[in-house]
C-alpha cells in the first residue's frame, strides 16, 4: 500500500505460517521482526479442518506479534490461482486496458464476474514488444482465505500470488545479477517455477513438493509420516544419509524431468531466452546432494538463497532469519509490496474491500478539510464585514468611491454582453460546420446496399452456370436486375408505399427510359404529418426479370430472393452492426408475367423471338444487348435471315403473345440450343429445348439511414 511506513508480509503454507515485518525510511528498508508459527496439524492430513487450523495459527501469531495499525499483505499459493502471459499487438498505451480485458475474457477459464483479476505489463528496454501477465483467483477462494483473518479481527490490505511475491523479492534484492534466472521454490505440496529473463516473467506450478520426498521415505523405510519427515530433516547428519538419498532419488528424477520440460517450453516460446542460473528456495534445499544433483542434470549453475541483501537486519534477528531464510522469500516480497517497493503491484483483494479501506483511511482527512473550510469561511466573512464597515465609515462623503465601483461594474457588464454575442456567433458557426460535416455521413449507404443486393442474388455469375456444350437448361435459377431507383425522404416512419397493381409493371414496349414500376406517391399513415429527423432514408425500387419456362418456379426464385434479403437485412435491433450504416424494410412485391418465346434454330446459327417487344418497339435495344451476352453467351456464329424476313433484323411475321408480336434474327451460339418443336434436333441429333417465359418483378424497400 502506497505511503505505508511499516508493514507485515504473511505467507501461510501447508506446515506453518511465515511472517516478516519491514519498515521503510526513505529508500532504506529494515527488518523489524519475523516469525514462523507451526500449525497444530499439517493442512494435508486426512480429515483436518483447514480453516480451524489456520485460525488457531493466526491467533497464536497475533498474540506473539500485535499488528496494531500496520499494513498487512498476505500470499496465496500459486496452485490456487491462474496466470497467463500474452504478447500484445502494437497499440497506443491508452488502449492496453481494453485489449487486456478482451484477452482476460479469452484466457481466464471462468466468467470475469466470478474471479478477482489483475494484470501487469512487461517490456524489455531493447525490444518494442509488450507482454502482459494476467493473474486471477476465484472469488469464493479469496473469500475463504479472508474469512480466517476476519475471524481474528485482522484487516488485510492486499492479496498477492506467492510466486509473484517471490519475483518481487528477487527483483528488489537483485538476486539474478542481470542474468536469466529460474527460481525453484519447493513447497510442501507444489513447486513454483519463476522465470526472470530480460524483463520478462513466466510462471509454472509443478505438482511435486517436499511431501513427495517424505512419502518416498514412508514407503522405503516403512515409517509413519511424522517419523519420515524427521528423517528427511536430519538427513544431512544422519548415518543413513546415503540410503535416505537413494530412497528419494526417484522423486528427484521426476522433479528434474518436470523442470526440464518447463524450461524447454519457455525456451521454445521465447527464442531469445538466455537462462544461465537457478536459485533454490524452500526447505527441501536443505536435503543433501539436491543442489548438486540439479546442477548436474540441468546443466546450469544452482545457488541457494542465503540472505536478503538490501534489507538491514538487526543483530538479534539475523541468526534466526538466516536459519529460516529458505522459506521467508514470499513473506519478504509481500511486505515489500505493502511498502510500495516492488515491480509487480497487482492485487487480488476484492474491490469492495479495497474501497472500504480507502474510505476509512481518508475519513480523518475529510474531517480536517471540513474544519479548514469552516475556518476559512469565518475569516472570509469577517474580512468582508470589516471592509464594508471601513468603506462606509470613511471621513466625508463615500460617494466617490461608490461611483468608481459602479463604473467598474458597468464596464464588466458590457464585456459580458460582448462575450454573449461572440458565443452566439460561435454556436451558429458550429451548427453550419456540423451541417457540412453531415453531408458525407451517409456516404457508405449506397455501396453497402448494392453489395447486399448482389450477395442476395441466386447466383453471382449466371453465364458460367448456364454455359453448356449440349443444351440450354429449361429452368435456370437466374435473376436479372435491370435497374434500381430511389427517392429520398426526410422521414420514413409511417410512410406507406403503394404496391403496383397487378399487370402494372414495366412494359417491354415502353420507351427505353423505363419509368419506375411502382407508385412512389407517399403519405403519412392516417394522413398525418412527417416523422422525426432521425428517420431519414430512401424508398428504393429494384426492377428485373426471371427467365424460366415454369412460372411457379420463377416466382419461387423471386420469393427466395426476398427471404434472403430479409434474413440478411440490418435491422433496428442490430443498429450498431459494424459496416452497416442503415437498416431496411422490404415491402410487398409485385409480379407481372411477360411471356416471351425465344427460338434458336440448331445448326443454322439463327434465333427468333416472339412475344412483347423488348424495350422499345422496333428496336432490339437492351434486350439483346444484355440477354444474349449475359444469358446465352457471346460466342459468334453466322447470322442468316429468316424466310421472308429480308435483310432487316426484324421480319414481318406475326403471331406470338403480347401486344407487339415480332420475329427477329440474332447471333446465337449453336451450343446453346433452344427450339420451338420437340421434333427439332441439334446437329448432333439430340432433342432441342424451348425457353418459354420471362417473369417481371419489382421490389420496394425503405432504407433507413442511421
DRENNUVO-293312 format. One record per residue (C-alpha): x, y negated, z negated; residue in one letter. Coordinates in pm, whole numbers, padded with zeros to 5 digits, always signed. Example, Ala and Ser with C-alpha at 12.3 -4.5 7.8 and 13.67 -1.06 7.14 Angstrom:
BEGIN
+01230+00450-00780a/+01367+00106-00714s/
//
This chain:
BEGIN
+00000+00000+00000x/+00149-00331+00112x/+00260-00550-00175x/+00288-00274-00439x/+00587-00309-00670x/+00566+00032-00839x/+00408+00348-00704x/+00379+00723-00753x/+00402+00985-00483x/+00235+01310-00578x/+00261+01642-00394x/+00053+01940-00513x/+00189+02274-00397x/+00095+02635-00449x/+00307+02678-00762x/+00349+02329-00906x/+00288+01955-00889x/+00582+01736-00786x/+00571+01361-00857x/+00811+01070-00833x/+00776+00704-00928x/+00961+00434-00734x/+00993+00062-00794x/+01076-00191-00526x/+01272-00506-00589x/+01326-00681-00256x/+01492-00420-00034x/+01618-00213-00326x/+01431+00099-00435x/+01478+00258-00776x/+01363+00595-00907x/+01195+00521-01241x/+01051+00865-01316x/+00984+01208-01174x/+00807+01518-01297x/+00744+01879-01198x/+00437+02038-01360x/+00393+02412-01310x/+00041+02543-01252x/-00105+02780-01509x/-00157+03024-01222x/-00040+03033-00863x/-00310+02899-00636x/-00282+03206-00413x/-00360+03458-00685x/-00682+03658-00637x/-00998+03513-00790x/-00823+03196-00905x/-01032+02878-00933x/-00804+02645-00740x/-00985+02325-00833x/-00988+02413-01204x/-00616+02492-01200x/-00530+02171-01017x/-00741+01959-01251x/-00570+02109-01553x/-00229+02042-01398x/-00328+01681-01327x/-00446+01642-01685x/-00106+01755-01811x/+00068+01520-01569x/-00136+01217-01682x/-00069+01299-02048x/+00304+01301-01977x/+00308+01008-01734x/+00047+00732-01791x/-00009+00577-01448x/-00162+00250-01574x/-00222+00034-01266x/+00045+00194-01048x/-00038+00272-00687x/-00085+00643-00612x/-00034+00821-00279x/-00098+01194-00251x/+00005+01455+00004x/-00200+01726+00172x/-00049+02042+00327x/+00021+02044+00697x/-00172+02371+00725x/-00498+02193+00631x/-00452+01908+00877x/-00440+01861+01251x/-00166+01692+01459x/-00138+01637+01833x/+00116+01439+02035x/+00016+01288+02370x/+00207+01079+02623x/+00015+00766+02716x/-00008+00619+03067x/+00149+00275+03116x/-00111+00032+02978x/-00125-00302+02802x/-00071-00270+02425x/-00418-00409+02353x/-00576-00116+02542x/-00388+00152+02347x/-00653+00189+02070x/-00924+00252+02328x/-00716+00515+02510x/-00613+00678+02181x/-00976+00711+02076x/-01052+00882+02407x/-00759+01119+02352x/-00874+01186+01995x/-01214+01295+02123x/-01041+01531+02367x/-00773+01666+02131x/-00941+01697+01791x/-01149+02018+01783x/-01423+01858+01572x/-01657+01562+01626x/-01489+01241+01512x/-01763+01173+01258x/-01660+01494+01077x/-01295+01404+01030x/-01075+01132+00885x/-00818+01049+01151x/-00544+00802+01226x/-00267+00762+01482x/+00087+00634+01528x/+00274+00537+01845x/+00636+00637+01912x/+00868+00486+02171x/+01235+00529+02249x/+01409+00195+02296x/+01575+00333+02611x/+01250+00455+02770x/+00925+00285+02874x/+00724+00597+02783x/+00491+00571+02485x/+00387+00879+02289x/+00108+00880+02033x/+00062+01111+01738x/-00299+01180+01640x/-00350+01312+01286x/-00677+01432+01135x/-00830+01623+00845x/-01187+01734+00795x/-01381+01503+00567x/-01503+01785+00347x/-01145+01895+00275x/-01039+01538+00193x/-01338+01503-00040x/-01247+01829-00213x/-00890+01709-00274x/-01004+01370-00406x/-01261+01524-00639x/-00984+01674-00855x/-00829+01328-00904x/-01166+01168-00971x/-01224+01428-01243x/-00915+01287-01420x/-01012+00921-01359x/-00723+00874-01114x/-00759+00626-00829x/-00598+00745-00506x/-00481+00468-00273x/-00360+00682+00015x/-00373+01034+00159x/-00088+01146+00384x/+00013+01472+00550x/+00310+01621+00364x/+00513+01675+00688x/+00472+01305+00771x/+00580+01212+00418x/+00896+01421+00472x/+00953+01242+00804x/+00919+00902+00635x/+01168+01002+00365x/+01416+01130+00625x/+01394+00811+00832x/+01421+00583+00527x/+01727+00770+00396x/+01877+00811+00746x/+01915+01185+00691x/+01952+01250+01063x/+02258+01032+01109x/+02130+00936+01453x/+02129+01298+01575x/+01840+01506+01698x/+01732+01693+01386x/+01497+01975+01290x/+01381+01963+00928x/+01272+02301+00795x/+01063+02258+00480x/+00977+02603+00342x/+00684+02606+00102x/+00518+02893-00081x/+00271+02982+00196x/+00386+02790+00502x/+00691+02635+00664x/+00675+02289+00819x/+00898+02209+01117x/+00958+01837+01162x/+01149+01746+01479x/+01307+01398+01484x/+01458+01322+01823x/+01530+00988+01995x/+01249+00801+01823x/+01005+01088+01869x/+00828+01309+01616x/+00696+01661+01668x/+00536+01891+01409x/+00454+02256+01375x/+00340+02469+01079x/+00461+02831+01062x/+00263+03081+00854x/+00570+03217+00676x/+00669+03082+00335x/+00853+03166+00017x/+00584+03410-00092x/+00664+03626+00212x/+01014+03685+00066x/+00857+03770-00271x/+00612+04012-00108x/+00906+04189+00058x/+01068+04234-00284x/+00740+04361-00430x/+00732+04636-00167x/+01106+04708-00167x/+01164+04721-00543x/+00814+04838-00645x/+00782+04545-00886x/+00484+04321-00974x/+00471+03981-00805x/+00591+03782-01108x/+00893+04011-01155x/+00972+03998-00783x/+00953+03617-00793x/+01205+03617-01077x/+01436+03844-00878x/+01419+03601-00587x/+01504+03300-00803x/+01803+03474-00966x/+01929+03647-00653x/+02239+03430-00629x/+02370+03552-00965x/+02217+03899-00967x/+02434+04210-00939x/+02175+04333-00691x/+02220+04031-00464x/+02314+04244-00161x/+02013+04472-00199x/+01782+04174-00252x/+01906+04010+00066x/+01875+04331+00270x/+01516+04373+00149x/+01428+04018+00255x/+01617+04037+00586x/+01308+04127+00799x/+01133+03814+00671x/+01442+03610+00760x/+01429+03755+01112x/+01059+03673+01151x/+01118+03318+01030x/+01409+03268+01270x/+01205+03402+01560x/+00924+03155+01491x/+01169+02867+01456x/+01339+02960+01785x/+01001+02981+01958x/+00901+02638+01826x/+01230+02472+01923x/+01208+02632+02268x/+00857+02495+02315x/+00971+02146+02215x/+01271+02158+02449x/+01055+02273+02740x/+00816+01978+02698x/+01094+01725+02630x/+01366+01786+02888x/+01588+01510+02747x/+01589+01653+02393x/+01917+01662+02203x/+01870+01872+01890x/+02201+01912+01708x/+02136+01985+01341x/+01897+02141+01090x/+01818+02012+00741x/+01673+02263+00497x/+01425+02182+00220x/+01222+02390-00023x/+01322+02631-00299x/+01384+02926-00060x/+01701+02744+00049x/+01842+02843-00290x/+01847+03201-00163x/+02195+03338-00098x/+02303+03353+00267x/+01984+03190+00406x/+02167+02876+00514x/+02446+03077+00675x/+02203+03317+00842x/+02003+03034+01002x/+02320+02869+01127x/+02442+03191+01292x/+02108+03272+01454x/+02001+02921+01562x/+02348+02809+01678x/+02316+02473+01506x/+02464+02309+01200x/+02240+02376+00897x/+02253+02141+00597x/+02063+02126+00270x/+01930+01803+00126x/+02145+01712-00175x/+02018+01370-00290x/+01825+01055-00196x/+02093+00823-00072x/+01903+00493-00052x/+01724+00514-00385x/+01903+00424-00705x/+01861+00687-00978x/+01927+00613-01342x/+02188+00837-01503x/+01946+01012-01736x/+01726+01116-01441x/+01996+01202-01189x/+02077+01552-01313x/+01715+01665-01335x/+01624+01512-00998x/+01919+01675-00822x/+01817+02012-00965x/+01470+01975-00808x/+01575+01775-00501x/+01483+02052-00253x/+01112+02018-00341x/+01086+01642-00403x/+01119+01502-00049x/+00746+01492+00022x/+00667+01311-00305x/+00956+01072-00231x/+00810+00988+00111x/+00463+00935-00036x/+00593+00686-00293x/+00788+00504-00020x/+00469+00467+00182x/+00290+00322-00119x/+00570+00061-00133x/+00530-00012+00241x/+00879+00116+00324x/+00802+00374+00591x/+00790+00418+00969x/+00454+00601+00978x/+00180+00436+00776x/-00117+00650+00877x/-00369+00712+00602x/-00640+00979+00586x/-00816+00817+00290x/-01190+00780+00364x/-01266+00434+00495x/-01539+00364+00241x/-01298+00429-00048x/-01032+00207+00108x/-01285-00077+00142x/-01395-00040-00220x/-01037-00060-00344x/-00963-00360-00122x/-01265-00545-00263x/-01166-00456-00618x/-00816-00595-00562x/-00940-00918-00408x/-01206-00987-00670x/-00969-01179-00906x/-00854-01391-00614x/-01214-01475-00522x/-01279-01586-00879x/-00969-01806-00876x/-01069-01952-00539x/-01419-02032-00667x/-01275-02210-00971x/-01042-02411-00748x/-01335-02516-00529x/-01530-02639-00831x/-01233-02844-00950x/-01175-02985-00600x/-01541-03087-00563x/-01533-03257-00901x/-01220-03452-00816x/-01359-03549-00476x/-01688-03668-00628x/-01511-03874-00891x/-01288-04033-00627x/-01589-04125-00410x/-01769-04275-00710x/-01468-04481-00818x/-01406-04612-00465x/-01773-04715-00427x/-01761-04894-00762x/-01445-05075-00662x/-01598-05172-00328x/-01899-05339-00489x/-01705-05488-00779x/-01457-05687-00569x/-01438-06053-00653x/-01653-06277-00437x/-01888-06156-00168x/-01826-05793-00047x/-01995-05863+00286x/-01675-05898+00498x/-01556-05550+00413x/-01903-05400+00465x/-01923-05570+00805x/-01590-05417+00905x/-01715-05070+00809x/-02036-05120+01005x/-01841-05231+01314x/-01624-04921+01294x/-01935-04706+01259x/-02092-04867+01567x/-01776-04804+01769x/-01781-04440+01665x/-02147-04409+01771x/-02053-04545+02115x/-01778-04290+02151x/-02020-04012+02055x/-02267-04128+02322x/-01996-04123+02588x/-01893-03778+02476x/-02252-03654+02507x/-02273-03789+02863x/-01949-03611+02952x/-02078-03288+02802x/-02399-03310+03008x/-02196-03368+03324x/-01975-03075+03244x/-02278-02850+03184x/-02420-02946+03524x/-02089-02881+03699x/-02057-02548+03522x/-02403-02444+03642x/-02310-02529+04002x/-01984-02337+03977x/-02168-02036+03839x/-02425-02052+04119x/-02143-02048+04378x/-01974-01761+04199x/-02300-01565+04204x/-02311-01583+04584x/-02079-01283+04603x/-02211-01095+04303x/-02415-00857+04519x/-02165-00811+04800x/-02128-00439+04720x/-02501-00366+04752x/-02533-00304+05125x/-02222-00089+05176x/-02339+00125+04885x/-02700+00152+05013x/-02583+00256+05360x/-02342+00507+05208x/-02632+00657+05009x/-02842+00690+05324x/-02556+00853+05515x/-02483+01103+05238x/-02851+01200+05222x/-02886+01293+05590x/-02936+01666+05658x/-02601+01685+05831x/-02332+01427+05886x/-02225+01549+06235x/-02522+01682+06434x/-02323+01702+06757x/-02086+01965+06615x/-02372+02154+06452x/-02570+02170+06776x/-02295+02238+07026x/-02333+02587+07164x/-02197+02767+07463x/-02509+02972+07515x/-02827+02788+07431x/-02977+02482+07266x/-03142+02550+06925x/-03516+02513+06927x/-03545+02388+06564x/-03237+02176+06491x/-03200+02032+06139x/-03132+01683+06269x/-03242+01331+06179x/-03158+01030+06391x/-03158+00688+06221x/-03237+00426+06485x/-03247+00119+06264x/-03250-00029+05913x/-03439-00357+05850x/-03455-00563+05533x/-03615-00872+05387x/-03505-01046+05066x/-03747-01104+04776x/-03675-01308+04464x/-03896-01075+04263x/-03988-00715+04339x/-04181-00601+04031x/-04549-00583+04112x/-04497-00629+04486x/-04695-00378+04687x/-04561-00271+05027x/-04846-00167+05257x/-04760+00150+05448x/-04806+00157+05825x/-05141+00305+05930x/-05124+00642+06100x/-05007+00604+06456x/-04874+00257+06388x/-04509+00345+06414x/-04270+00219+06680x/-04391+00288+07030x/-04126+00406+07273x/-04299+00193+07531x/-04242-00133+07338x/-03960-00369+07413x/-03602-00298+07323x/-03606-00524+07016x/-03811-00272+06818x/-04013-00475+06570x/-04018-00345+06210x/-04251-00043+06192x/-04402-00136+05856x/-04621-00420+05742x/-04386-00631+05532x/-04658-00863+05404x/-04622-00850+05027x/-04836-00961+04741x/-04812-00961+04367x/-05012-00689+04202x/-05363-00815+04131x/-05295-01129+04335x/-05060-01257+04066x/-04753-01474+04096x/-04383-01398+04118x/-04181-01193+03874x/-03870-01281+03669x/-03541-01388+03834x/-03365-01068+03727x/-03587-00865+03957x/-03441-00982+04287x/-03377-00748+04575x/-03470-00632+04925x/-03752-00449+05096x/-03567-00205+05320x/-03720-00008+05608x/-03547+00293+05766x/-03662+00398+06114x/-03578+00710+06306x/-03694+01033+06463x/-03657+01408+06419x/-03616+01618+06737x/-03774+01953+06668x/-04000+02195+06854x/-04204+02268+06542x/-04386+01966+06398x/-04425+02108+06039x/-04052+02178+06036x/-03983+01823+06149x/-04198+01681+05871x/-04026+01911+05622x/-03689+01768+05728x/-03813+01415+05652x/-03960+01526+05320x/-03627+01685+05223x/-03452+01361+05312x/-03690+01171+05084x/-03639+01416+04798x/-03263+01382+04833x/-03292+01003+04835x/-03496+01009+04515x/-03268+01262+04348x/-02954+01065+04434x/-03107+00725+04365x/-02965+00498+04096x/-03250+00431+03854x/-03310+00167+03586x/-03240+00421+03311x/-02889+00456+03454x/-02841+00085+03512x/-02478+00094+03404x/-02375+00363+03652x/-02030+00268+03788x/-02021+00169+04154x/-02398+00123+04178x/-02488-00248+04173x/-02854-00167+04244x/-03133+00082+04199x/-03420+00158+04435x/-03770+00298+04458x/-03878+00497+04766x/-04229+00409+04889x/-04470+00646+05075x/-04350+00741+05422x/-04549+00734+05746x/-04506+00998+06018x/-04610+00935+06379x/-04570+01219+06624x/-04438+01121+06969x/-04431+01438+07178x/-04167+01432+07449x/-04073+01730+07663x/-03712+01743+07779x/-03628+01989+08053x/-03273+02077+08152x/-03257+02293+08458x/-02985+02555+08423x/-02729+02580+08694x/-02839+02260+08868x/-02682+02002+08641x/-03016+01815+08620x/-03264+01738+08345x/-03605+01578+08324x/-03819+01421+08052x/-04195+01380+08039x/-04399+01202+07775x/-04397+00844+07648x/-04122+00634+07800x/-03830+00597+07560x/-03757+00240+07453x/-03862+00027+07738x/-04087+00148+08015x/-03899+00197+08337x/-03552+00183+08187x/-03384+00483+08029x/-03219+00245+07783x/-03110+00353+07436x/-03289+00687+07455x/-03033+00836+07688x/-02754+00618+07553x/-02798+00778+07212x/-02989+01102+07265x/-02765+01253+07532x/-02427+01181+07361x/-02542+01242+07005x/-02772+01542+07053x/-02690+01713+07382x/-02319+01638+07405x/-02113+01444+07659x/-01957+01695+07897x/-02000+01562+08256x/-02194+01752+08525x/-02320+01672+08871x/-02638+01467+08899x/-02887+01591+09153x/-03211+01407+09241x/-03538+01578+09167x/-03757+01674+09460x/-03942+01366+09571x/-03759+01153+09325x/-03527+00981+09568x/-03202+00836+09451x/-03364+00641+09170x/-03304+00769+08816x/-03686+00773+08775x/-03911+00975+09002x/-04276+00926+09074x/-04406+01247+08926x/-04680+01213+08671x/-04827+01436+08405x/-04699+01499+08056x/-04811+01336+07735x/-04819+00980+07609x/-04911+00651+07761x/-04623+00624+08016x/-04563+00953+08191x/-04236+00979+08382x/-03974+01214+08518x/-03604+01133+08523x/-03281+01295+08622x/-02989+01258+08379x/-02641+01402+08331x/-02669+01719+08124x/-02411+01982+08028x/-02515+02315+08173x/-02408+02485+07849x/-02699+02309+07673x/-02988+02485+07840x/-03347+02372+07792x/-03610+02484+08045x/-03982+02443+08097x/-04065+02805+08161x/-03980+03137+07996x/-03923+03274+08349x/-03633+03033+08397x/-03295+03174+08305x/-02943+03042+08272x/-02672+03104+08523x/-02568+03396+08304x/-02921+03542+08324x/-03018+03454+07963x/-03359+03301+07880x/-03365+02922+07863x/-03536+02715+07592x/-03753+02408+07560x/-03721+02124+07309x/-04079+02014+07265x/-04147+01711+07046x/-03997+01421+06858x/-04137+01308+06520x/-04101+00935+06448x/-04078+00829+06083x/-04049+00515+05872x/-03927+00497+05512x/-03964+00191+05291x/-03756+00122+04977x/-03742-00152+04718x/-03374-00214+04646x/-03340-00395+04311x/-03010-00586+04283x/-02869-00600+03930x/
//
